[in-house]
C-alpha cells in the first residue's frame, strides 16, 4: 500500500520510510509509527512520520 495518503497510515503501524539523508540512495528504514507529522490529506512524496524505535523522521514509502 502506498504511503502518499494520510488516511492509510495509523499510529503503531509498521512502515518503511526514507530518511532525509537517504533520499539520494533510496535506502529504506523499517519501524512503527509514533506520530504522523504531515497535516495534509496526501503528499506526492509520502506522508512524513516519526518512528517509535529511535524517533527518526522520514516519508512513508511502503505500509507493511
Number of C-alpha atoms within 10 A of each C-alpha: 11 14 23 20 17 20 10 14 20 15 14 13 14 16 23 21 31 24 18 12 10 13 13 9 8 13 12 18 17 16 20 21 25 19 16 17 14 14 10 9 11 15 15 8 13 20 26 23 23 21 24 15 11 10 13 17 21 23 25 27 21 17 17 12
